[in-house]
Amino acid sequence: MALLVDSPNWEWRGRMWCHLVSDNSLEELHAFARWIGIPTRAFQGDHYDIPDEARPVAVEEGAREVSSREIVLALYSAGLRRIPTGRG
């Protein structure tokens, strides 16, 4: 069981953002997000979007740094991946 965070590769509203996921359960993910002060409005169905300044806190509290590809693979492997609607 692990919490995973990728690099801040996405710019939005003048800030850089990264993804925080669990490879185990959404309950674990929500509990960890609360623990590090991430608001529930940042939850995006299967992950949290967190600003780059929150990333060091997530890592310090136990999240493992991984690539964006590893984030997606972990979500699929855990059966937690949700496909966003409205594509294509």
C-alpha positions in Angstrom: 0.0 0.0 0.0 1.4 3.3 -1.1 0.6 6.9 -1.7 2.2 8.1 -5.0 2.9 11.6 -6.3 4.2 12.6 -9.7 6.1 15.7 -10.8 4.4 19.1 -11.1 4.0 19.0 -14.9 0.7 20.8 -15.4 0.3 24.5 -15.3 -3.1 26.0 -14.4 -3.9 29.6 -13.2 -0.2 30.5 -12.9 0.7 27.5 -10.7 2.2 24.1 -11.3 0.2 21.0 -10.3 0.9 17.3 -9.7 -1.2 14.2 -9.0 -1.6 12.3 -5.7 -3.0 8.8 -5.8 -3.3 5.6 -3.7 -2.4 2.2 -5.1 -4.7 0.7 -2.5 -8.0 2.5 -1.9 -9.8 5.8 -2.1 -10.2 5.8 1.7 -6.5 5.7 2.1 -6.1 8.5 -0.4 -8.8 10.7 1.3 -7.3 10.2 4.7 -3.8 11.1 3.5 -5.1 14.2 1.7 -6.8 15.3 4.9 -3.7 14.6 6.9 -1.5 16.9 4.7 -4.2 19.6 4.3 -5.4 19.1 0.8 -9.1 20.2 0.4 -11.7 17.8 -0.8 -12.5 20.1 -3.8 -9.1 19.0 -5.2 -10.3 15.4 -5.6 -10.8 14.5 -9.3 -12.5 11.1 -9.2 -9.4 8.9 -8.7 -6.7 11.4 -7.7 -6.1 14.7 -6.1 -4.6 17.6 -8.0 -2.1 19.2 -5.6 0.0 22.3 -6.1 3.7 21.9 -6.4 4.3 23.6 -3.0 2.3 20.8 -1.4 4.4 18.0 -3.0 7.3 18.2 -0.5 4.8 17.8 2.4 3.3 14.8 0.7 6.7 13.2 0.2 7.8 14.1 3.8 4.7 12.4 5.1 5.3 9.2 3.1 4.2 9.6 -0.5 6.5 8.0 -3.0 7.8 10.0 -5.9 6.9 8.3 -9.3 6.4 9.2 -12.9 3.0 10.2 -14.3 3.0 6.9 -16.2 3.5 5.0 -12.9 0.5 7.0 -11.5 -1.8 5.7 -14.2 -0.5 2.2 -14.1 -1.0 2.1 -10.3 -4.6 3.3 -10.6 -5.4 0.7 -13.2 -3.7 -2.1 -11.3 -5.7 -1.2 -8.1 -8.9 -1.0 -10.1 -9.3 2.7 -9.1 -8.9 4.4 -12.5 -11.8 6.5 -13.6 -12.0 7.6 -17.2 -12.9 11.3 -17.4 -16.2 12.0 -19.3 -16.4 14.5 -22.1 -13.4 13.4 -24.1 -13.5 13.2 -27.8 
